[in-house]
């Protein structure tokens, strides 16, 4: 199935299960293709035919955006270089969870989560250590017996009891022997860690962007410049997060404002456009527009937020 068809099928599946979706923006090469919200669940979704196309820089930006927006990053794909993605399995690449379209549909429509995850060496399962420990004690099964059944060492059984994941084959042998379920489900929306494991070089900024982001930082905002998103940065402080666009002429900003405004409604964050010259319009597609000279006169972040609030109406 071609990527456009996978994207369309993913959108339909999310809409069917009650998600409010951003409109298609048509741009390729971005770190996400859509955002989707249902109640407190916000998904930042990238769709790929071959998930090996996800590179470190794109993954890092997807993770950073998801953290700031308090959403869950997810890649929906069809295959990798080794073949089709298996249903019911959670994959990952550079810390981003990856699912097949069927696995996502089963989770959203039927409430059936994946129970296996892919890692170097094969497919693995998280074991219910409390259940394993209880069954072993109740039935007086020795570590040696469990090791023989599972085909591993006594030390490995001890590591399972301490929380280490097991291969799919080992988990099945233990469940068959003990006649109880031991495998825990994996939450594909709960994998986001506090920090990304790998650092990537900072984005090189020039001209107005460099001046703008430096000014926002002096005013008290933390600024995350983006290179693979419809907006140019995320600017945040305290409980405020702004989808931030940068431009010059109104005509060039109009399409960007349309896309960013739509994303802003789904993620439930305000947005703002900064321009070099004073614009004819104070808002574009409902997004407040602030000129360079206006920003230079502001003394702190509250001045920025007040102007955004005034122009937003």
Backbone as numpy.savetxt, mean C-alpha at the origin, in Angstrom:
# Nx Ny Nz CAx CAy CAz Cx Cy Cz
-4.20 -12.69 -19.54 -5.04 -11.49 -19.54 -4.16 -10.24 -19.54
-4.42 -9.30 -20.45 -3.63 -8.09 -20.53 -3.88 -7.21 -19.31
-2.89 -6.32 -19.04 -2.94 -5.52 -17.83 -4.21 -4.68 -17.75
-4.66 -4.07 -18.85 -5.85 -3.24 -18.81 -7.08 -4.04 -18.39
-7.13 -5.29 -18.82 -8.27 -6.14 -18.45 -8.16 -6.55 -16.99
-6.93 -6.79 -16.51 -6.74 -7.11 -15.09 -7.16 -5.91 -14.24
-6.77 -4.71 -14.68 -7.12 -3.49 -13.95 -8.64 -3.30 -13.92
-9.29 -3.50 -15.06 -10.74 -3.35 -15.12 -11.43 -4.37 -14.23
-10.97 -5.62 -14.27 -11.57 -6.68 -13.44 -11.35 -6.39 -11.96
-10.18 -5.84 -11.61 -9.89 -5.50 -10.21 -10.81 -4.39 -9.73
-11.00 -3.38 -10.55 -11.90 -2.28 -10.21 -13.32 -2.79 -9.98
-13.80 -3.65 -10.88 -15.15 -4.18 -10.76 -15.30 -5.01 -9.48
-14.27 -5.80 -9.16 -14.32 -6.61 -7.96 -14.38 -5.76 -6.69
-13.61 -4.67 -6.66 -13.63 -3.78 -5.50 -14.97 -3.06 -5.39
-15.48 -2.57 -6.53 -16.78 -1.89 -6.51 -17.89 -2.83 -6.06
-17.82 -4.08 -6.49 -18.84 -5.07 -6.14 -18.91 -5.31 -4.64
-17.78 -5.15 -3.97 -17.73 -5.41 -2.53 -17.82 -4.13 -1.71
-18.33 -3.06 -2.31 -18.65 -1.87 -1.54 -17.58 -0.83 -1.42
-16.50 -0.92 -2.21 -15.45 0.08 -2.15 -15.79 1.29 -3.02
-15.47 2.48 -2.52 -15.55 3.73 -3.26 -14.21 3.93 -3.95
-14.21 4.05 -5.28 -12.97 4.03 -6.06 -12.64 5.38 -6.67
-11.34 5.64 -6.83 -10.92 6.78 -7.64 -11.15 6.45 -9.11
-11.31 7.50 -9.92 -11.52 7.30 -11.35 -10.23 6.83 -12.01
-10.32 6.14 -13.15 -9.10 5.78 -13.90 -8.40 7.06 -14.36
-7.08 7.15 -14.13 -6.36 8.35 -14.56 -5.59 8.15 -15.85
-5.48 6.90 -16.30 -4.92 6.62 -17.61 -3.41 6.69 -17.71
-2.73 7.15 -16.66 -1.27 7.28 -16.73 -0.60 5.97 -16.35
0.42 5.60 -17.09 1.19 4.40 -16.78 2.49 4.78 -16.07
3.10 3.81 -15.43 4.37 4.05 -14.77 4.27 4.66 -13.40
3.05 4.82 -12.87 2.89 5.36 -11.54 2.94 4.24 -10.50
3.15 4.62 -9.25 3.30 3.59 -8.21 1.96 3.03 -7.76
0.86 3.67 -8.14 -0.45 3.08 -7.88 -1.40 3.46 -9.00
-2.40 2.60 -9.22 -3.36 2.82 -10.30 -4.71 3.32 -9.79
-5.00 3.05 -8.54 -6.26 3.51 -7.97 -6.18 3.46 -6.47
-7.06 4.23 -5.84 -7.25 4.14 -4.39 -8.70 3.73 -4.16
-8.93 2.97 -3.11 -10.26 2.44 -2.84 -10.51 2.47 -1.34
-11.70 2.94 -0.96 -12.03 3.02 0.46 -13.35 2.33 0.74
-13.37 1.57 1.83 -14.60 1.01 2.38 -14.53 1.13 3.89
-15.35 2.02 4.44 -15.31 2.31 5.87 -13.90 2.74 6.27
-13.26 2.02 7.18 -11.93 2.41 7.64 -10.81 1.76 6.82
-11.15 0.99 5.82 -10.13 0.32 5.01 -9.83 1.16 3.76
-8.58 1.59 3.65 -8.11 2.33 2.48 -7.04 1.50 1.78
-7.25 1.20 0.52 -6.30 0.42 -0.27 -5.63 1.31 -1.30
-4.31 1.20 -1.39 -3.54 1.89 -2.43 -3.08 0.79 -3.39
-3.70 0.72 -4.56 -3.63 -0.47 -5.40 -2.80 -0.23 -6.67
-1.87 -1.14 -6.91 -1.11 -1.19 -8.16 -1.47 -2.50 -8.87
-1.74 -2.44 -10.16 -2.09 -3.63 -10.93 -1.01 -3.89 -11.97
-0.52 -5.13 -12.00 0.52 -5.52 -12.95 0.17 -6.88 -13.55
0.49 -7.06 -14.80 0.34 -8.39 -15.38 1.44 -9.29 -14.86
2.68 -8.83 -14.95 3.84 -9.56 -14.41 4.37 -8.79 -13.21
4.28 -9.37 -12.02 4.63 -8.65 -10.80 6.14 -8.40 -10.69
6.94 -9.08 -11.51 8.37 -8.82 -11.51 8.68 -7.41 -12.01
7.69 -6.74 -12.62 7.89 -5.38 -13.10 7.93 -4.37 -11.96
7.53 -4.78 -10.76 7.58 -3.88 -9.61 9.03 -3.72 -9.16
9.59 -2.52 -9.31 10.98 -2.30 -8.91 11.06 -1.66 -7.52
12.27 -1.56 -7.00 12.46 -1.09 -5.63 11.98 0.34 -5.44
12.25 1.22 -6.40 11.88 2.62 -6.26 10.36 2.79 -6.24
9.68 2.08 -7.14 8.22 2.15 -7.18 7.62 1.59 -5.90
8.16 0.46 -5.42 7.66 -0.15 -4.20 7.86 0.78 -3.00
9.02 1.42 -2.95 9.30 2.32 -1.82 8.31 3.49 -1.80
8.04 4.07 -2.96 7.11 5.19 -2.99 5.70 4.73 -2.62
5.31 3.56 -3.11 4.00 3.01 -2.76 3.90 2.80 -1.25
4.94 2.27 -0.62 4.94 2.05 0.82 4.90 3.36 1.59
5.70 4.34 1.15 5.73 5.63 1.84 4.39 6.35 1.76
3.78 6.34 0.58 2.47 6.98 0.42 1.43 6.28 1.29
1.48 4.96 1.33 0.51 4.20 2.12 0.64 4.52 3.60
1.87 4.66 4.09 2.07 4.99 5.50 1.47 6.35 5.84
1.76 7.34 5.00 1.31 8.69 5.29 -0.21 8.80 5.19
-0.79 8.11 4.21 -2.24 8.16 4.04 -2.97 7.16 4.94
-2.22 6.38 5.70 -2.78 5.36 6.60 -3.61 4.34 5.83
-3.05 3.92 4.71 -3.70 2.92 3.88 -2.87 1.66 3.77
-3.40 0.68 3.06 -2.71 -0.59 2.86 -2.27 -0.70 1.40
-0.97 -0.85 1.16 -0.51 -1.02 -0.21 -0.77 -2.44 -0.68
-1.12 -2.60 -1.94 -1.34 -3.95 -2.46 -1.11 -3.95 -3.97
-0.48 -5.01 -4.44 -0.30 -5.22 -5.87 -1.16 -6.41 -6.27
-1.97 -6.23 -7.31 -2.77 -7.32 -7.88 -2.11 -7.71 -9.19
-1.75 -8.99 -9.32 -1.03 -9.42 -10.51 -1.53 -10.75 -11.05
-1.01 -11.10 -12.22 -1.40 -12.34 -12.88 -0.30 -13.40 -12.79
0.95 -12.96 -12.91 2.03 -13.93 -12.98 3.34 -13.28 -12.55
4.34 -14.13 -12.36 5.71 -13.69 -12.17 6.54 -14.38 -13.24
7.84 -14.21 -13.17 8.70 -14.84 -14.17 8.68 -16.35 -14.12
8.26 -16.91 -12.99 8.25 -18.37 -12.84 6.91 -19.00 -13.19
5.90 -18.17 -13.49 4.60 -18.72 -13.86 3.46 -17.96 -13.21
2.22 -18.44 -13.38 1.04 -17.76 -12.81 1.11 -17.73 -11.28
0.57 -16.66 -10.70 0.46 -16.59 -9.25 -0.58 -17.59 -8.78
-0.27 -18.31 -7.72 -1.21 -19.30 -7.19 -2.28 -18.62 -6.35
-3.50 -19.10 -6.47 -4.60 -18.58 -5.67 -4.45 -19.04 -4.23
-4.87 -18.19 -3.30 -4.78 -18.53 -1.89 -3.41 -18.32 -1.28
-2.51 -17.66 -2.04 -1.14 -17.45 -1.58 -0.85 -15.95 -1.56
-0.24 -15.48 -0.48 0.20 -14.10 -0.39 1.67 -14.03 -0.78
1.96 -13.23 -1.80 3.33 -13.00 -2.24 3.77 -11.62 -1.76
5.05 -11.32 -1.90 5.52 -9.98 -1.58 6.78 -9.69 -2.39
7.00 -8.42 -2.63 8.20 -7.97 -3.34 8.57 -6.60 -2.77
9.78 -6.48 -2.25 10.25 -5.25 -1.63 9.31 -4.78 -0.53
8.70 -5.72 0.18 7.82 -5.38 1.29 6.39 -5.08 0.93
6.05 -5.16 -0.36 4.68 -4.88 -0.80 3.92 -6.19 -0.98
2.75 -6.35 -0.35 1.98 -7.59 -0.53 1.42 -7.69 -1.94
1.43 -8.92 -2.47 0.98 -9.19 -3.84 -0.02 -10.34 -3.82
-1.14 -10.16 -4.51 -2.17 -11.19 -4.58 -2.59 -11.40 -6.02
-3.07 -12.61 -6.30 -3.77 -12.82 -7.57 -5.14 -12.18 -7.46
-5.77 -11.94 -8.59 -7.10 -11.34 -8.59 -8.11 -12.25 -7.88
-8.00 -13.56 -8.07 -8.90 -14.50 -7.42 -8.72 -14.50 -5.91
-7.47 -14.44 -5.44 -7.22 -14.40 -4.01 -7.84 -13.16 -3.39
-7.71 -12.02 -4.07 -8.32 -10.79 -3.57 -9.84 -10.91 -3.55
-10.42 -11.47 -4.61 -11.87 -11.63 -4.69 -12.39 -12.55 -3.58
-11.70 -13.65 -3.34 -12.11 -14.58 -2.28 -12.09 -13.88 -0.91
-11.08 -13.06 -0.70 -10.94 -12.36 0.58 -12.05 -11.33 0.76
-12.34 -10.54 -0.30 -13.32 -9.47 -0.20 -14.76 -9.98 -0.28
-15.01 -10.95 -1.17 -16.38 -11.40 -1.40 -16.82 -12.49 -0.43
-15.91 -13.41 -0.13 -16.27 -14.56 0.70 -15.67 -14.51 2.10
-14.80 -13.55 2.34 -14.15 -13.47 3.64 -13.13 -14.57 3.86
-12.63 -15.15 2.75 -11.64 -16.23 2.85 -10.25 -15.65 2.62
-9.43 -15.56 3.67 -8.10 -14.98 3.51 -7.11 -16.02 2.97
-5.96 -15.57 2.48 -4.93 -16.55 2.12 -4.36 -17.19 3.39
-3.99 -18.45 3.28 -3.39 -19.16 4.42 -1.92 -19.49 4.18
-1.43 -19.21 2.99 -0.04 -19.48 2.66 0.63 -18.20 2.18
1.92 -18.11 2.40 2.67 -16.99 1.85 3.95 -17.52 1.22
4.37 -16.82 0.18 5.56 -17.23 -0.55 6.79 -16.56 0.04
7.85 -17.34 0.16 9.14 -16.84 0.65 10.22 -17.70 0.01
11.48 -17.25 0.08 12.55 -18.08 -0.51 12.49 -19.51 0.00
12.41 -20.45 -0.91 12.35 -21.85 -0.53 10.99 -22.48 -0.75
9.96 -21.67 -1.02 8.66 -22.26 -1.28 7.51 -21.55 -0.60
6.47 -22.30 -0.28 5.27 -21.76 0.35 5.28 -22.10 1.84
4.89 -21.13 2.65 4.96 -21.28 4.10 3.61 -20.94 4.74
3.45 -21.41 5.97 2.23 -21.14 6.73 2.60 -20.70 8.14
1.81 -19.79 8.69 1.96 -19.39 10.08 1.21 -20.39 10.95
1.90 -20.95 11.93 1.29 -21.96 12.79 0.71 -21.32 14.04
-0.41 -21.86 14.50 -1.01 -21.45 15.76 -0.20 -22.10 16.87
0.76 -21.36 17.39 1.70 -21.94 18.37 0.99 -22.35 19.66
-0.02 -21.59 20.07 -0.73 -21.95 21.29 -1.47 -23.27 21.12
-2.10 -23.46 19.95 -2.80 -24.72 19.71 -1.82 -25.88 19.62
-0.69 -25.65 18.98 0.32 -26.71 18.85 0.87 -27.09 20.23
1.13 -26.10 21.05 1.65 -26.38 22.39 0.60 -27.10 23.24
-0.65 -26.66 23.14 -1.73 -27.28 23.92 -1.94 -28.73 23.51
-2.00 -28.99 22.21 -2.22 -30.36 21.73 -1.08 -31.27 22.13
0.13 -30.77 22.07 1.29 -31.58 22.44 1.23 -31.97 23.92
0.85 -31.00 24.76 0.79 -31.27 26.20 -0.38 -32.19 26.54
-1.56 -31.93 25.95 -2.74 -32.73 26.25 -2.56 -34.18 25.83
-1.89 -34.38 24.71 -1.75 -35.74 24.18 -0.39 -36.36 24.52
0.39 -35.59 25.27 1.71 -36.07 25.73 2.55 -36.56 24.56
2.62 -35.72 23.54 3.42 -36.04 22.35 4.79 -35.41 22.53
5.83 -36.18 22.35 7.19 -35.66 22.54 7.63 -34.84 21.34
8.67 -34.02 21.55 9.26 -33.26 20.44 9.80 -34.21 19.38
10.35 -35.34 19.83 10.90 -36.31 18.89 9.83 -36.89 17.98
8.68 -37.20 18.56 7.58 -37.75 17.76 7.10 -36.73 16.72
6.92 -35.50 17.15 6.49 -34.46 16.21 7.53 -34.24 15.12
8.78 -34.32 15.52 9.87 -34.14 14.54 9.83 -35.26 13.50
9.61 -36.49 13.96 9.54 -37.62 13.03 8.34 -37.47 12.08
7.22 -37.07 12.61 6.01 -36.90 11.79 6.22 -35.80 10.74
6.82 -34.70 11.18 6.99 -33.55 10.29 8.18 -33.70 9.35
9.10 -34.59 9.71 10.29 -34.76 8.88 11.32 -33.67 9.09
11.38 -33.15 10.35 12.34 -32.09 10.68 13.05 -32.49 11.97
13.91 -31.62 12.46 14.63 -31.90 13.69 13.82 -31.47 14.91
14.22 -31.96 16.08 13.58 -31.54 17.32 13.74 -30.03 17.52
14.91 -29.50 17.18 15.14 -28.06 17.32 14.18 -27.27 16.44
13.88 -27.77 15.26 12.95 -27.07 14.37 11.55 -27.06 14.96
11.12 -28.19 15.56 9.81 -28.24 16.22 9.77 -27.20 17.35
10.86 -27.08 18.09 10.91 -26.09 19.15 10.77 -24.68 18.58
11.37 -24.45 17.42 11.26 -23.13 16.78 9.84 -22.86 16.30
9.14 -23.92 15.86 7.72 -23.74 15.50 6.93 -23.32 16.73
7.22 -23.93 17.87 6.53 -23.60 19.11 6.83 -22.17 19.56
7.95 -21.63 19.08 8.33 -20.26 19.42 7.86 -19.24 18.40
7.17 -19.71 17.33 6.58 -18.77 16.38 7.12 -18.81 14.96
8.08 -19.68 14.68 8.61 -19.75 13.32 7.59 -20.38 12.38
7.51 -19.86 11.15 6.58 -20.41 10.16 7.11 -21.74 9.63
6.20 -22.56 9.12 6.56 -23.87 8.60 6.25 -23.94 7.11
6.93 -24.85 6.44 6.59 -25.05 5.03 5.19 -25.66 4.93
4.61 -25.52 3.76 3.26 -26.04 3.57 3.20 -27.54 3.85
4.19 -28.30 3.40 4.18 -29.75 3.61 4.24 -30.11 5.08
5.09 -29.42 5.83 5.22 -29.69 7.26 3.91 -29.37 7.98
3.32 -28.23 7.65 2.05 -27.85 8.29 0.98 -28.90 8.03
0.91 -29.42 6.80 -0.10 -30.43 6.47 0.14 -31.72 7.25
1.41 -32.12 7.39 1.71 -33.34 8.14 1.30 -33.20 9.61
1.62 -32.06 10.20 1.26 -31.84 11.61 -0.26 -31.82 11.80
-0.98 -31.15 10.89 -2.43 -31.11 11.01 -3.04 -32.50 10.84
-2.52 -33.27 9.92 -3.05 -34.62 9.70 -2.81 -35.50 10.92
-1.63 -35.38 11.52 -1.31 -36.19 12.69 -2.15 -35.80 13.90
-2.30 -34.50 14.12 -3.02 -34.02 15.30 -4.52 -33.90 15.08
-4.95 -34.00 13.82 -6.37 -33.95 13.47 -7.03 -32.64 13.91
-6.29 -31.56 13.85 -6.83 -30.23 14.13 -6.13 -29.21 13.24
-6.83 -28.11 12.97 -6.27 -27.05 12.15 -5.21 -26.28 12.94
-4.07 -26.06 12.32 -2.98 -25.34 12.97 -2.56 -24.09 12.20
-3.02 -23.97 10.97 -2.55 -22.89 10.11 -3.40 -21.64 10.32
-2.74 -20.50 10.55 -3.41 -19.23 10.76 -3.55 -18.47 9.44
-4.62 -17.71 9.27 -4.77 -16.91 8.05 -3.77 -15.76 8.02
-3.52 -15.26 6.83 -2.61 -14.12 6.64 -3.45 -12.93 6.19
-3.30 -11.80 6.86 -4.05 -10.59 6.49 -3.27 -9.81 5.45
-3.73 -9.78 4.19 -2.98 -9.07 3.15 -2.99 -7.56 3.33
-3.91 -7.04 4.17 -3.98 -5.61 4.38 -3.25 -5.18 5.65
-2.59 -6.13 6.31 -1.95 -5.80 7.58 -0.46 -6.00 7.57
0.16 -5.93 6.40 1.60 -6.22 6.30 2.50 -4.99 6.40
1.92 -3.79 6.38 2.73 -2.58 6.32 3.50 -2.38 7.62
4.82 -2.35 7.52 5.68 -2.15 8.69 5.86 -0.66 8.95
6.45 -0.34 10.09 6.65 1.06 10.45 7.64 1.76 9.53
8.64 1.02 9.08 9.64 1.62 8.20 9.98 0.64 7.09
10.34 1.19 5.95 10.80 0.33 4.86 12.18 -0.18 5.18
12.47 -1.38 4.75 13.74 -2.01 5.08 14.91 -1.39 4.34
14.70 -0.96 3.11 15.78 -0.46 2.27 15.61 1.01 1.98
16.69 1.76 2.14 16.67 3.16 1.78 16.95 3.31 0.30
16.35 4.32 -0.30 16.64 4.63 -1.70 17.12 6.07 -1.77
17.90 6.43 -2.78 18.41 7.79 -2.88 17.29 8.82 -2.90
17.52 9.95 -2.23 16.52 11.01 -2.20 16.33 11.58 -3.60
15.10 12.00 -3.86 14.79 12.56 -5.17 15.49 13.91 -5.33
16.11 14.14 -6.48 16.77 15.40 -6.75 15.74 16.41 -7.23
15.69 17.55 -6.56 14.70 18.57 -6.88 15.38 19.79 -7.47
14.67 20.47 -8.35 15.21 21.66 -8.98 14.13 22.73 -9.07
14.56 23.98 -9.27 13.65 25.07 -9.56 12.60 25.32 -8.49
11.37 25.55 -8.94 10.28 25.93 -8.05 9.96 24.82 -7.05
10.03 23.57 -7.49 9.75 22.47 -6.55 10.72 22.51 -5.37
11.99 22.68 -5.66 12.98 22.72 -4.58 12.70 23.86 -3.62
12.42 25.05 -4.15 12.12 26.21 -3.32 10.84 25.97 -2.51
9.81 25.44 -3.18 8.52 25.22 -2.53 8.62 24.25 -1.37
9.24 23.10 -1.61 9.29 22.08 -0.56 10.15 22.54 0.60
11.23 23.27 0.30 12.05 23.80 1.39 11.26 24.81 2.21
10.46 25.63 1.55 9.65 26.62 2.26 8.60 25.94 3.13
7.93 24.92 2.60 6.93 24.19 3.38 7.56 23.55 4.61
8.77 23.03 4.46 9.46 22.42 5.60 9.78 23.48 6.65
10.20 24.67 6.23 10.48 25.73 7.19 9.22 26.19 7.91
8.08 26.05 7.24 6.81 26.43 7.86 6.27 25.35 8.80
6.92 24.19 8.84 6.53 23.16 9.79 5.94 21.89 9.20
5.96 21.76 7.87 5.44 20.55 7.23 6.56 19.54 6.99
6.23 18.27 7.12 7.09 17.20 6.63 6.67 16.94 5.18
7.63 16.96 4.27 7.31 16.86 2.84 7.91 15.59 2.25
7.06 14.78 1.63 7.53 13.61 0.89 7.35 13.88 -0.61
8.42 14.25 -1.32 8.30 14.42 -2.77 8.02 13.07 -3.43
7.21 13.06 -4.46 6.89 11.83 -5.17 7.30 11.97 -6.63
7.72 10.86 -7.21 8.12 10.86 -8.62 7.21 10.01 -9.47
6.40 9.16 -8.82 5.58 8.18 -9.54 4.12 8.24 -9.08
3.63 9.45 -8.83 2.27 9.64 -8.35 1.60 10.78 -9.11
0.27 10.82 -9.14 -0.42 11.91 -9.82 -0.17 13.28 -9.16
0.11 13.29 -7.85 0.48 14.52 -7.15 2.00 14.56 -7.03
2.52 15.73 -6.64 3.97 15.93 -6.62 4.59 15.72 -5.25
3.76 15.72 -4.21 4.28 15.52 -2.85 3.12 15.27 -1.90
3.45 14.75 -0.73 2.53 14.71 0.40 3.14 15.59 1.48
2.38 16.58 1.93 2.85 17.50 2.96 2.01 17.27 4.21
2.66 17.04 5.33 1.90 16.67 6.53 2.45 17.33 7.78
1.56 17.55 8.72 1.91 18.00 10.07 0.77 17.64 10.99
1.09 17.20 12.19 0.06 16.81 13.17 -0.97 15.91 12.51
-2.23 16.34 12.47 -3.29 15.51 11.89 -3.63 15.92 10.46
-2.85 16.81 9.87 -3.12 17.31 8.52 -2.21 16.66 7.50
-2.78 16.17 6.42 -2.01 15.67 5.28 -2.58 16.29 4.02
-1.71 16.88 3.20 -2.14 17.56 1.99 -1.56 16.87 0.76
-2.42 16.50 -0.18 -1.96 16.05 -1.48 -1.52 17.31 -2.22
-0.25 17.40 -2.55 0.34 18.65 -3.01 0.74 18.57 -4.48
0.21 19.51 -5.27 0.56 19.60 -6.68 1.37 20.85 -6.94
2.21 20.80 -7.97 3.07 21.92 -8.33 2.91 22.18 -9.82
2.82 23.46 -10.20 2.69 23.76 -11.62 2.90 25.21 -11.93
2.52 25.59 -13.14 2.71 26.96 -13.59 1.42 27.52 -14.16
1.07 27.11 -15.36 -0.12 27.64 -16.02 -1.37 26.88 -15.61
-2.51 27.60 -15.57 -3.77 26.95 -15.23 -4.10 25.81 -16.17
-3.81 25.98 -17.46 -4.16 24.95 -18.43 -3.42 23.66 -18.17
-2.16 23.77 -17.72 -1.39 22.58 -17.43 -1.84 21.93 -16.14
-2.40 22.73 -15.24 -2.82 22.21 -13.94 -4.19 21.56 -13.97
-4.99 21.89 -14.97 -6.39 21.49 -14.96 -6.55 19.97 -14.90
-5.83 19.25 -15.75 -5.95 17.79 -15.77 -5.39 17.19 -14.48
-4.24 17.70 -14.02 -3.68 17.20 -12.77 -4.64 17.44 -11.61
-5.26 18.63 -11.58 -6.19 18.95 -10.50 -7.39 18.02 -10.52
-7.86 17.66 -11.71 -9.00 16.76 -11.82 -8.69 15.40 -11.19
-7.50 14.87 -11.50 -7.11 13.57 -10.97 -6.88 13.64 -9.46
-6.13 14.66 -9.03 -5.79 14.78 -7.61 -7.03 15.04 -6.77
-7.95 15.84 -7.29 -9.19 16.12 -6.56 -9.98 14.84 -6.31
-10.04 13.99 -7.32 -10.77 12.73 -7.18 -10.10 11.81 -6.16
-8.78 11.69 -6.22 -8.04 10.88 -5.25 -8.24 11.43 -3.84
-8.22 12.76 -3.74 -8.38 13.42 -2.44 -9.70 13.04 -1.77
-10.77 12.96 -2.55 -12.07 12.59 -1.99 -12.06 11.17 -1.45
-11.39 10.25 -2.16 -11.39 8.86 -1.73 -10.53 8.67 -0.47
-9.36 9.30 -0.44 -8.47 9.11 0.72 -8.86 10.00 1.89
-9.80 10.93 1.63 -10.32 11.82 2.67 -9.24 12.72 3.25
-8.45 13.30 2.33 -7.43 14.28 2.68 -7.60 15.51 1.79
-7.21 16.68 2.31 -7.27 17.89 1.51 -6.15 17.89 0.47
-6.32 18.72 -0.54 -5.29 18.87 -1.57 -5.07 20.34 -1.86
-3.92 20.67 -2.42 -3.56 22.05 -2.72 -2.63 22.07 -3.93
-2.74 23.12 -4.73 -1.85 23.33 -5.86 -1.04 24.60 -5.63
0.27 24.52 -5.82 1.14 25.68 -5.72 1.63 26.04 -7.13
1.57 27.34 -7.45 1.96 27.79 -8.79 2.95 28.94 -8.68
3.71 29.14 -9.75 4.73 30.19 -9.75 4.08 31.56 -9.80
3.18 31.78 -10.76 2.54 33.08 -10.92 1.13 33.07 -10.35
0.69 34.22 -9.90 -0.65 34.34 -9.33 -1.69 33.94 -10.38
-2.56 32.97 -10.06 -3.49 32.46 -11.06 -4.74 33.34 -11.18
-5.45 33.16 -12.28 -6.73 33.85 -12.46 -7.79 33.25 -11.53
-7.67 31.95 -11.25 -8.64 31.27 -10.41 -8.02 30.90 -9.06
-8.80 31.05 -8.00 -8.32 30.70 -6.67 -8.47 29.20 -6.39
-9.29 28.54 -7.17 -9.42 27.08 -7.09 -9.47 26.52 -8.50
-8.97 25.32 -8.66 -9.06 24.58 -9.92 -9.63 23.21 -9.59
-10.78 22.90 -10.18 -11.45 21.62 -9.91 -11.69 21.43 -8.41
-11.96 22.53 -7.72 -12.23 22.47 -6.29 -10.99 22.46 -5.42
-9.80 22.47 -6.02 -8.55 22.45 -5.25 -8.03 23.88 -5.08
-7.77 24.33 -3.85 -7.21 25.66 -3.64 -5.87 25.82 -4.35
-5.63 27.00 -4.91 -4.38 27.31 -5.60 -3.68 28.43 -4.85
-2.39 28.24 -4.56 -1.60 29.24 -3.84 -0.37 29.59 -4.68
-0.14 30.89 -4.86 0.99 31.36 -5.67 2.25 31.48 -4.82
3.39 31.50 -5.50 4.69 31.59 -4.83 4.74 32.80 -3.90
4.32 33.97 -4.37 4.41 35.17 -3.55 3.51 35.07 -2.32
2.37 34.42 -2.45 1.49 34.23 -1.30 2.15 33.34 -0.27
2.79 32.29 -0.72 3.46 31.37 0.21 4.62 32.07 0.91
5.34 32.92 0.19 6.48 33.61 0.80 6.07 34.52 1.94
4.82 35.02 1.92 4.35 35.93 2.97 3.83 35.18 4.20
3.70 33.88 4.10 3.15 33.11 5.22 4.20 32.87 6.30
3.76 32.94 7.55 4.69 32.85 8.69 4.77 31.44 9.28
3.70 30.64 9.14 3.72 29.30 9.70 2.72 28.41 8.97
2.66 27.14 9.40 1.79 26.18 8.72 0.32 26.54 8.85
-0.04 27.22 9.94 -1.44 27.60 10.12 -1.89 28.58 9.05
-0.99 29.47 8.62 -1.33 30.40 7.54 -1.66 29.63 6.27
-0.88 28.57 5.98 -1.14 27.75 4.80 -2.49 27.07 4.91
-2.74 26.47 6.06 -3.99 25.75 6.25 -5.20 26.68 6.23
-5.03 27.91 6.77 -6.12 28.87 6.75 -6.47 29.28 5.32
-5.46 29.52 4.48 -5.74 29.91 3.10 -6.40 28.78 2.34
-5.94 27.56 2.59 -6.56 26.40 1.94 -8.02 26.30 2.34
-8.30 26.49 3.65 -9.66 26.39 4.15 -10.55 27.48 3.54
-10.02 28.71 3.43 -10.79 29.82 2.88 -11.13 29.56 1.41
-10.16 29.11 0.64 -10.37 28.93 -0.79 -11.14 27.66 -1.12
-11.07 26.73 -0.19 -11.84 25.50 -0.39 -13.33 25.80 -0.16
-13.62 26.82 0.61 -15.00 27.20 0.87 -15.64 26.33 1.90
